[in-house]
Amino acid sequence: MELNLEIRGQGYPILCLHGHPGSAASMSVFTDVLSQKYQTIAPDLRGYGNSRHRGDFAMEKHLEDLQQLLEQYQIENCLLLGWSLGGILALELAIRDLARGEALGERNRFSGIILVASAAAPRSDHPPITKQDLIYTGIAGIINYLKPGWLWNINRFGKKSLFRYLIAQQTPEAYQYLASFGVPAYFKTSAAANKALSNAIAHGYNRLEDLEKIEVPCLVLAGECDRHITANSSKKTAQKLKNSQFICYPNTAHLFPWEIPQQVLQDVQEWLIASSLPSNGA
């Protein structure tokens, strides 16, 4: 299917994959900066954002869509950047590309991978969700959408809502990101996308043993307090990758790029330079 895309900048391409719920717009924390030196390509995945889809589908369809996108735009080599579910899809693309390359005798399409709050064997330690959690989340979300980053709302409702498991530092800046990108993405995530992810989780997912085949530079970023995909599962992923750097940010959770965006972008840019990865079309 035709995916809705946000393409920004010029130079060496970076395929930026959002999480669940998410959208191309939610990746702006990365694309705003990286598009100054690279070409960032951020799709709305099938069933998310403006990539509307009729009927149910399996998670594998995301990979088919992304491979079709790369062929359509004749992208023979690029970087992968994936947040949460997007990181899992990035790993799957890399693993499948290695198998394709071996079979056809072709070089790898992907020159590097950045994983954000993601893992090859994702594990969660999220506490059970209560009725009170849902009530406070609804109130905090509505007020924050109307008045983003309002400290009174954060202190009164946000810190008692499910947002406390997504954001550890509870700053107005993080809540402004939630209002601008999190809430719209949530409401534009289809029932089919929710079902596809639920079915995949039910069947389990573990690609740790396949990571040794990946030799390109990898950067694995994690939030110390992440309850959705634990920092430990991200660390195990980094340990299995042959050429990886692992950074765990203290006092941050699953949405840490919205908590400490300057630090995250600085680390990403420094890694890109240190790894001698191409930019500006080089």
RAUR-V392147 format. One line per field, one symbol per residue. phi: phi as a letter, one per 40 degrees, with the letter a starting at -180 (. if undefined). psi: psi as a letter, one per 20 degrees, with the letter a starting at -180 (. if undefined). burial: b if it has 9 or more other ideal C-beta (glycine too) atoms within 8 Angstrom, else e. A space follows every 10 residues. Layout:
phi->???
psi->???
burial->???
This chain:
phi->.cccbbbbgb hccbcbbccb caadccccdc cdccccbbcc bbcccdgbfc ccacgcacdd cdcccccccc cccfccaacb bbbfdccccc cccccccccc cccbgbcccb cabbbbfaac bcbbbccdcb ccdccccccc ccccccbdgc ddcdccbdcb ccccccbccf cdcccccdcc bccdcdcccc cccccccccc cccgaabdcc ccccbcdbbb babdbcccbc cccccccccc ccbbbbbbcc fbbcbccccb dccccccccc cdcccfccaf gc
psi->qoqpqopqaq bpqoooprap qarhhijhhg hhghihirop ooqorpjqcj mqpprrrqhh hgggghhhgh ggjloiprqp oppdhhhghg ggggghhggg ghhikqrqhp iqpopolrqh mpqqkprqpr hhghghgggh ggghhhmpjo hggghgggii aihiihohil qhghhhgggh hgghhgijpr hhgggggghg ghiqpojgii hihoiqpppo pqphjpigoq hhhhghghhh phmqpppppq lqbhkhhigl hggghghghh ggghikqqrk j.
burial->eebbbbeebe bbbbbbbbbb bbbbbbbebb beebbeebbb bbbbbbbbbe bebeeebebe bbbebbbebb eeeebebbbb bbbbbbbbbb bbbbbbbbeb beeeeeebbb bbbbbbbbbb bbbeeeeeee eebbebbebb bebbeeebbb eebbeebbbb bbbbbbbbbb bbbbbbbbbb bbbbbeebbb ebbbbbbebb eeeebebbee beebebbbbb bbbbbbbbbb bebbbbbbeb beebbbbbbe ebbbbbbbbb beebbebbbe bbeebebebb ee
